[in-house]
Amino acid sequence: MDFGEIAEYNGKIQSSAMTKLQILVTALLAASSSALVTKDGKTGKLPALGFNSWNAFHCDIHEDKFLVAAQKMIDLGLKDAGYEYVNIDDCWSLHERDNKTQRIIPDPERFPEGISGTAKKIHDLGLKLGIYSDAGSLTCAGYPGSLGYEDIDAQTWEEWGVDYLKYDNCNVPDSWKDQYQYNPEYWYGDHENQEGGTPAPAGYDWATSATAERYNRMRDALNRRDQGSSILYSLCNWGQSHVERWANNTGQSWRMWGDIAPQWEGRPVSWAWGFMPILNHGLFHLQYNGFWGHNDLDMLEVGNGNITTEETRSHFGLWAALKSPLLIGTPLDQITPTDVAILKNWEILAFNQDDVYGAPALPYKWGVNPDWTWNQTHPAEYYSGASKRGIHAFILNTLNETVTKAAVFSEIPGLNPKKAYEVSDMWTHKKLGVFKKKYQFKLKAHDTAALLFTEKGGKHPHPEELPLPEVYQKKPKRWVQAQI
């Protein structure tokens, strides 16, 4: 079924007003009724907040760096803001498993008391520990992978006190390669060109792919532990094999694209992209995002590279608005107060972590380009969604100059163009006044305005389920694989 005909919003499925046929919706994976709910009934319901070592340190890791990160999360107020995971990425083990037990062995020089010792120290600080592995024979850095060792590794991590698993996709044996290929970087909105592989025929069920089986094997191993695991399971297969279509029955989050790089646009190396290409891809697949299952736009680059304050706000604000996990990836003992303030912004975090409205902000118009244009430089600029506090708009400026933008009430779902609304700035926490028909403002290059709309006195403008943006009624039927 085409996304222009059906879409999921706030855990419910609505049929588009443009279709004249009654569409029977039997299984969209993002529906909360079919999501994989963890044993404790809370882990993974909302996007994860925390710290991950890869963007900050790559393989240059030691227990001390994680303890510093954990302490800084407390000292800087990040723990109080909701950040809770301290995640160890690749390179934490020796290169060989134990010959007798077949268990992965933590590197004793990097982790003198083992991962269990580090976990205890992190837990004593009131935080949680994450670990990394790979659904292949080796990790991306060449350490032991977990393919074929799922039960042993799941049991080991549970015994160590691990709370989170990032599961990568490197070094897949030929016997586990998919019959067909879907790499998201070869999908262009109105066509795809799967270079080096065979595209799947129309109607192919990617949940039956070898990739899905590799990731489901670890899911099953985690769930066999203590009658079901509460380890948050984060799939990192870079958006391949249409992971968004089946991963909500496998884990709690899934990467949508390749690695992120600390730059606005472009592709500095073959495996990494700037913010705009990632945003451009993610916005086409928001129907899969909701409670218990989250499109992962990759770890944050706040504090890294030469990105401007405006670009940092857009990166963080839009990742939060689209309900991506938010994992800090910079050395927290070197971060600037400006970047800390962005990461701690309580209004942006509250939208990301809202426990009543699980849907992400949706694009309600494009801006620079016509609606539904696939463009890695100028993706959609206008997004809106609801929270317990009111209606929100996130308006992006993709241009390299200051422009005048407007939030037009008739375009934003849930607002009545005949009413006046109180508008607040979510970045500064200031009330901007009461406006009729629209709120117009100047927006610097590469910045994002984050606005809250309420009725006078703070009343929610539309506490019921929001209608879909009108742009979804006009979406062209140009998907390569329209049948989900």
C-alpha positions as CSV (number, residue, x, y, z in Angstrom):
1,M,0.0,0.0,0.0
2,D,1.4,3.4,-1.0
3,F,2.3,5.8,1.8
4,G,0.2,8.4,0.0
5,E,-2.8,6.1,0.6
6,I,-2.0,5.0,4.2
7,A,0.1,6.3,7.0
8,E,0.4,5.6,10.6
9,Y,0.2,8.4,13.1
10,N,0.2,8.2,16.9
11,G,0.1,4.5,16.8
12,K,-3.0,4.4,14.7
13,I,-3.4,3.9,11.0
14,Q,-5.4,6.3,8.9
15,S,-6.3,6.1,5.2
16,S,-5.6,9.1,3.1
17,A,-8.5,11.3,2.1
18,M,-7.4,11.2,-1.5
19,T,-8.2,7.5,-2.0
20,K,-11.8,6.4,-2.9
21,L,-11.2,2.8,-2.0
22,Q,-11.5,1.3,1.4
23,I,-8.0,0.0,2.2
24,L,-7.7,-3.0,4.5
25,V,-4.6,-2.4,6.6
26,T,-3.3,-5.7,8.0
27,A,0.3,-5.1,9.0
28,L,2.4,-2.0,9.1
29,L,5.3,-2.8,11.3
30,A,5.3,0.5,13.1
31,A,2.0,-0.2,14.7
32,S,2.4,-0.3,18.4
33,S,0.1,-3.3,18.6
34,S,2.8,-5.3,16.7
35,A,5.9,-3.8,18.2
36,L,8.4,-5.7,20.3
37,V,7.7,-4.7,23.9
38,T,10.5,-5.4,26.4
39,K,10.1,-7.5,29.5
40,D,9.9,-4.5,31.9
41,G,7.2,-2.8,29.8
42,K,9.2,0.5,29.5
43,T,12.7,0.0,28.0
44,G,12.7,1.1,24.4
45,K,9.2,2.6,24.4
46,L,10.8,6.1,23.9
47,P,13.9,6.9,21.9
48,A,17.1,6.2,23.8
49,L,19.1,9.1,25.3
50,G,22.7,8.6,26.2
51,F,26.4,8.6,25.2
52,N,28.2,6.5,22.6
53,S,32.0,6.3,22.3
54,W,32.5,5.9,18.5
55,N,32.2,9.4,17.2
56,A,34.2,10.6,20.1
57,F,37.0,8.1,20.3
58,H,36.6,5.4,17.7
59,C,38.9,2.5,18.9
60,D,40.9,4.6,21.3
61,I,38.9,3.5,24.3
62,H,39.6,2.7,27.9
63,E,37.3,2.2,30.9
64,D,38.5,5.6,32.2
65,K,36.9,7.4,29.3
66,F,33.5,5.9,30.0
67,L,33.7,6.7,33.7
68,V,34.6,10.3,32.8
69,A,31.7,10.4,30.4
70,A,29.4,9.1,33.0
71,Q,30.5,11.5,35.7
72,K,30.3,14.4,33.2
73,M,26.8,13.4,32.3
74,I,26.0,13.9,36.0
75,D,28.0,17.1,36.5
76,L,26.7,18.8,33.4
77,G,23.1,18.0,34.2
78,L,22.7,15.6,31.3
79,K,21.6,12.8,33.5
80,D,18.9,15.0,35.1
81,A,17.8,16.0,31.6
82,G,17.1,12.3,30.8
83,Y,20.3,10.9,29.3
84,E,20.9,7.5,30.8
85,Y,23.0,5.2,28.6
86,V,26.8,5.0,28.5
87,N,27.5,2.9,25.5
88,I,30.8,1.1,24.6
89,D,31.2,0.8,20.9
90,D,33.6,-1.4,18.9
91,C,37.1,-2.5,20.0
92,W,36.4,-3.5,23.6
93,S,37.4,-7.2,23.4
94,L,40.4,-9.4,22.5
95,H,40.6,-10.7,19.0
96,E,39.9,-14.3,19.9
97,R,37.1,-16.0,22.0
98,D,37.9,-18.1,25.0
99,N,38.8,-21.6,23.6
100,K,36.8,-23.4,26.2
101,T,33.7,-21.3,26.9
102,Q,33.6,-19.6,23.5
103,R,32.8,-16.3,25.3
104,I,34.1,-13.0,24.1
105,I,36.9,-11.8,26.3
106,P,37.1,-8.1,27.3
107,D,40.5,-6.6,26.7
108,P,42.1,-6.6,30.1
109,E,44.2,-3.5,29.3
110,R,41.2,-1.4,28.3
111,F,38.9,-2.9,30.9
112,P,41.0,-4.1,33.9
113,E,37.9,-5.4,35.8
114,G,36.1,-6.6,32.8
115,I,32.9,-5.3,31.4
116,S,31.0,-6.4,34.5
117,G,33.3,-4.2,36.6
118,T,32.6,-1.2,34.4
119,A,28.9,-1.9,34.4
120,K,28.9,-1.9,38.2
121,K,30.6,1.4,38.3
122,I,28.2,2.9,35.8
123,H,25.2,1.5,37.6
124,D,26.5,2.9,40.9
125,L,26.2,6.3,39.3
126,G,22.6,5.7,38.4
127,L,23.3,5.2,34.7
128,K,23.1,2.2,32.3
129,L,25.8,0.5,30.3
130,G,25.7,-0.4,26.6
131,I,27.8,-2.8,24.6
132,Y,28.5,-3.4,20.9
133,S,28.6,-6.4,18.7
134,D,28.0,-7.4,15.1
135,A,25.7,-9.8,13.2
136,G,28.7,-11.1,11.2
137,S,31.8,-13.1,11.8
138,L,33.8,-10.1,12.9
139,T,33.0,-6.5,14.0
140,C,33.7,-3.6,11.7
141,A,37.1,-3.2,13.5
142,G,37.9,-6.9,13.2
143,Y,37.0,-8.2,16.7
144,P,34.8,-11.3,17.3
145,G,31.2,-10.9,15.9
146,S,28.2,-12.7,17.3
147,L,26.8,-14.5,14.3
148,G,26.6,-18.2,15.4
149,Y,27.2,-17.2,19.1
150,E,24.0,-15.4,19.8
151,D,23.0,-17.4,22.9
152,I,26.4,-17.4,24.4
153,D,26.8,-13.7,24.0
154,A,23.3,-12.8,25.1
155,Q,23.9,-14.8,28.3
156,T,27.3,-13.2,28.8
157,W,26.0,-9.7,28.5
158,E,23.1,-10.3,30.8
159,E,25.5,-11.7,33.4
160,W,27.7,-8.7,33.0
161,G,24.8,-6.3,33.6
162,V,24.6,-4.9,30.1
163,D,21.5,-2.7,29.4
164,Y,21.8,-1.9,25.7
165,L,23.1,-3.6,22.6
166,K,24.2,-1.9,19.4
167,Y,24.4,-4.7,16.8
168,D,26.3,-3.8,13.6
169,N,26.4,-5.3,10.1
170,C,30.0,-5.9,9.0
171,N,31.8,-9.0,7.7
172,V,28.7,-11.0,6.8
173,P,29.6,-14.5,5.4
174,D,28.6,-15.3,1.9
175,S,26.3,-17.9,3.1
176,W,24.3,-15.2,4.9
177,K,24.1,-12.7,2.1
178,D,20.7,-11.6,0.9
179,Q,19.3,-12.9,-2.3
180,Y,18.4,-9.4,-3.3
181,Q,19.9,-6.0,-2.5
182,Y,18.5,-2.9,-1.0
183,N,21.0,-0.2,0.0
184,P,19.2,3.1,0.9
185,E,21.9,5.2,-0.7
186,Y,20.8,3.8,-4.1
187,W,17.2,4.8,-3.6
188,Y,16.3,8.2,-5.1
189,G,12.7,8.7,-4.2
190,D,11.3,8.1,-7.6
191,H,13.6,5.3,-8.6
192,E,16.4,3.1,-7.3
193,N,19.6,1.7,-8.9
194,Q,21.0,-1.1,-6.7
195,E,24.6,-0.9,-8.0
196,G,26.4,-4.2,-7.6
197,G,23.3,-6.2,-6.7
198,T,19.9,-7.4,-7.8
199,P,16.9,-5.4,-6.7
200,A,14.0,-7.3,-5.2
201,P,10.8,-8.0,-7.2
202,A,7.7,-6.0,-6.4
203,G,6.0,-7.3,-3.3
204,Y,9.1,-9.1,-1.9
205,D,8.8,-9.5,1.9
206,W,12.1,-8.3,3.3
207,A,11.1,-9.9,6.7
208,T,12.1,-13.2,5.1
209,S,15.5,-12.0,4.1
210,A,18.8,-13.5,5.5
211,T,19.5,-10.1,7.0
212,A,16.2,-10.2,9.0
213,E,17.1,-13.7,10.1
214,R,20.5,-12.7,11.4
215,Y,19.1,-9.9,13.5
216,N,16.1,-12.0,14.6
217,R,18.5,-14.7,15.9
218,M,20.0,-12.2,18.4
219,R,16.5,-11.0,19.3
220,D,15.5,-14.5,20.2
221,A,18.7,-15.1,22.2
222,L,18.1,-11.9,24.2
223,N,14.5,-12.9,24.8
224,R,15.5,-16.4,26.1
225,R,17.4,-14.7,28.9
226,D,15.4,-14.7,32.1
227,Q,12.1,-15.2,30.2
228,G,12.6,-12.1,28.1
229,S,15.3,-9.4,28.0
230,S,15.0,-5.8,28.9
231,I,18.3,-5.1,27.1
232,L,17.5,-2.3,24.6
233,Y,18.2,-3.9,21.2
234,S,19.5,-1.4,18.6
235,L,19.9,-2.7,15.0
236,C,22.8,-1.0,13.1
237,N,22.4,-2.4,9.5
238,W,22.6,1.0,7.9
239,G,19.1,0.9,6.5
240,Q,19.8,-2.1,4.3
241,S,17.3,-4.8,3.4
242,H,14.5,-2.4,4.1
243,V,15.1,-2.8,7.8
244,E,12.4,-0.2,8.6
245,R,9.7,-2.6,7.3
246,W,10.4,-5.5,9.7
247,A,12.6,-4.2,12.5
248,N,9.8,-3.2,14.8
249,N,9.2,-6.9,15.4
250,T,12.9,-7.4,16.1
251,G,14.3,-4.5,18.2
252,Q,13.6,-1.1,19.6
253,S,15.6,1.0,17.1
254,W,17.2,0.6,13.7
255,R,19.6,2.7,11.7
256,M,18.2,4.1,8.5
257,W,21.4,5.1,6.7
258,G,25.1,4.9,6.7
259,D,27.4,6.6,9.2
260,I,27.0,10.3,10.1
261,A,29.8,12.9,9.6
262,P,30.1,16.3,11.4
263,Q,29.1,18.4,8.4
264,W,26.0,20.0,6.9
265,E,25.8,18.2,3.6
266,G,27.8,16.0,1.3
267,R,29.6,12.7,1.6
268,P,33.2,13.1,2.9
269,V,34.0,9.4,2.6
270,S,32.2,6.5,1.0
271,W,30.5,5.3,4.2
272,A,29.6,8.6,5.8
273,W,27.2,11.5,5.0
274,G,26.4,15.0,6.4
275,F,23.2,15.9,8.1
276,M,21.0,16.8,5.1
277,P,21.3,13.5,3.1
278,I,20.4,11.6,6.3
279,L,17.4,13.9,7.0
280,N,16.3,13.7,3.4
281,H,16.1,9.9,3.5
282,G,14.6,9.6,7.0
283,L,11.7,11.9,6.3
284,F,10.3,9.5,3.6
285,H,10.0,6.7,6.1
286,L,8.4,8.3,9.2
287,Q,5.3,6.0,9.1
288,Y,7.4,3.3,10.7
289,N,8.3,5.4,13.8
290,G,6.4,5.4,17.0
291,F,6.3,3.9,20.5
292,W,8.6,0.9,20.9
293,G,10.2,1.3,17.5
294,H,12.4,4.2,16.3
295,N,14.1,5.2,13.1
296,D,17.7,5.8,14.1
297,L,19.3,8.7,12.1
298,D,22.7,7.8,13.8
299,M,24.6,9.2,16.7
300,L,24.9,12.9,17.4
301,E,27.8,15.0,16.1
302,V,27.1,17.9,18.5
303,G,30.5,19.1,19.6
304,N,32.4,17.7,16.7
305,G,33.9,19.2,13.6
306,N,33.4,22.8,12.5
307,I,29.6,22.9,12.4
308,T,28.1,26.2,13.4
309,T,25.7,26.8,16.3
310,E,22.8,27.1,13.9
311,E,23.7,23.8,12.2
312,T,24.1,22.2,15.6
313,R,20.6,23.3,16.6
314,S,19.2,22.0,13.3
315,H,21.0,18.6,13.7
316,F,19.9,18.1,17.3
317,G,16.4,19.7,16.9
318,L,15.4,17.7,13.8
319,W,16.8,14.4,15.1
320,A,14.7,15.0,18.2
321,A,11.6,16.0,16.3
322,L,11.8,12.9,14.1
323,K,12.0,10.8,17.3
324,S,15.4,9.4,16.6
325,P,17.5,8.1,19.5
326,L,19.8,10.8,20.8
327,L,23.3,9.5,21.6
328,I,26.0,12.0,22.4
329,G,29.2,11.3,20.5
330,T,31.7,13.9,21.7
331,P,34.2,14.0,24.7
332,L,32.1,15.4,27.5
333,D,35.1,16.8,29.3
334,Q,35.8,19.1,26.3
335,I,32.3,20.1,25.3
336,T,31.4,23.8,25.2
337,P,28.6,25.3,27.3
338,T,26.7,26.3,24.2
339,D,26.6,22.7,23.0
340,V,25.7,21.4,26.5
341,A,22.8,23.9,26.5
342,I,21.5,22.5,23.2
343,L,21.8,18.9,24.4
344,K,19.9,19.8,27.6
345,N,17.1,21.9,26.0
346,W,14.2,20.6,28.0
347,E,11.5,21.5,25.5
348,I,13.2,19.8,22.6
349,L,13.8,16.7,24.7
350,A,10.2,16.8,26.0
351,F,8.9,16.5,22.4
352,N,11.3,13.6,21.7
353,Q,10.4,11.8,24.9
354,D,6.6,12.5,25.0
355,D,4.9,9.5,26.5
356,V,1.4,10.3,25.1
357,Y,2.2,11.3,21.5
358,G,4.6,8.7,20.0
359,A,4.6,9.9,16.4
360,P,7.4,12.0,15.0
361,A,6.9,15.4,13.5
362,L,5.8,15.1,9.9
363,P,6.7,17.3,6.9
364,Y,3.7,19.5,6.0
365,K,5.4,21.2,3.1
366,W,8.9,21.2,1.5
367,G,10.0,24.8,1.0
368,V,12.8,25.2,-1.5
369,N,11.6,22.3,-3.7
370,P,8.2,21.1,-4.7
371,D,6.5,18.7,-2.2
372,W,7.9,15.2,-2.1
373,T,11.1,16.1,-3.8
374,W,14.0,13.8,-3.0
375,N,17.0,16.2,-2.5
376,Q,20.1,15.7,-0.4
377,T,20.9,19.4,-0.2
378,H,17.4,20.9,0.3
379,P,15.1,18.3,1.9
380,A,11.7,19.2,3.4
381,E,11.9,22.4,5.6
382,Y,8.6,22.4,7.4
383,Y,7.6,19.8,10.0
384,S,4.8,19.7,12.7
385,G,3.7,17.4,15.4
386,A,1.9,17.2,18.8
387,S,3.0,16.7,22.4
388,K,1.2,17.0,25.7
389,R,2.0,20.7,25.7
390,G,0.6,21.7,22.4
391,I,1.3,21.8,18.6
392,H,4.9,22.2,17.5
393,A,6.5,23.3,14.2
394,F,10.1,22.8,13.3
395,I,11.1,25.0,10.4
396,L,14.5,24.6,8.7
397,N,16.5,26.9,6.5
398,T,18.6,24.9,4.1
399,L,19.9,27.9,2.3
400,N,23.2,29.6,2.9
401,E,21.7,33.0,3.9
402,T,19.2,34.5,6.3
403,V,15.6,34.2,5.0
404,T,12.1,35.1,6.1
405,K,10.0,32.2,7.1
406,A,6.4,31.8,8.3
407,A,4.4,29.3,10.2
408,V,1.1,29.6,8.4
409,F,-1.7,28.3,10.7
410,S,-3.8,26.9,7.8
411,E,-1.0,24.6,6.8
412,I,-0.2,23.1,10.3
413,P,-2.4,20.2,11.3
414,G,-4.4,20.9,14.5
415,L,-4.4,24.7,14.1
416,N,-7.5,26.6,13.1
417,P,-6.7,29.5,10.7
418,K,-9.6,31.5,12.2
419,K,-8.1,31.4,15.7
420,A,-5.3,33.3,17.3
421,Y,-2.5,31.3,19.0
422,E,0.1,32.0,21.6
423,V,3.6,31.2,20.1
424,S,6.6,30.3,22.1
425,D,10.2,29.8,21.1
426,M,11.4,26.3,22.3
427,W,15.1,27.3,22.1
428,T,14.8,30.4,24.3
429,H,11.7,29.3,26.3
430,K,10.2,32.8,25.6
431,K,6.7,33.6,24.7
432,L,6.7,35.5,21.4
433,G,3.2,36.8,21.6
434,V,-0.3,36.0,20.3
435,F,-0.7,35.9,16.5
436,K,-3.4,35.4,13.9
437,K,-3.2,33.5,10.7
438,K,0.6,33.1,10.8
439,Y,3.8,33.8,12.7
440,Q,6.6,35.3,10.5
441,F,10.2,35.5,11.4
442,K,13.8,35.8,10.2
443,L,15.9,32.5,10.2
444,K,19.7,32.4,9.9
445,A,21.4,30.1,7.4
446,H,21.1,26.4,8.3
447,D,19.1,27.2,11.5
448,T,15.9,25.6,12.6
449,A,13.1,27.4,14.4
450,A,11.3,25.3,17.1
451,L,7.9,26.7,17.9
452,L,5.1,25.8,20.3
453,F,1.5,26.8,19.6
454,T,-1.1,26.9,22.3
455,E,-4.4,28.7,22.8
456,K,-4.4,31.8,25.0
457,G,-3.5,30.8,28.5
458,G,-1.7,27.6,27.4
459,K,-4.6,25.4,26.5
460,H,-3.8,22.6,24.0
461,P,-5.1,23.6,20.6
462,H,-6.0,20.0,19.5
463,P,-5.6,17.3,22.2
464,E,-7.1,14.7,20.0
465,E,-5.2,12.7,17.4
466,L,-3.9,15.0,14.8
467,P,-5.0,14.8,11.1
468,L,-2.3,14.1,8.6
469,P,-0.7,17.1,6.9
470,E,-2.5,17.8,3.6
471,V,0.7,17.2,1.7
472,Y,0.1,13.5,2.4
473,Q,-3.1,13.7,0.3
474,K,-1.0,14.8,-2.7
475,K,1.9,12.4,-2.5
476,P,2.7,11.0,-6.0
477,K,2.6,7.3,-6.5
478,R,6.2,6.9,-7.6
479,W,7.6,4.4,-5.2
480,V,9.6,1.6,-6.7
481,Q,8.0,-0.9,-4.4
482,A,4.6,0.5,-3.6
483,Q,3.3,-2.7,-1.9
484,I,4.4,-3.0,1.7
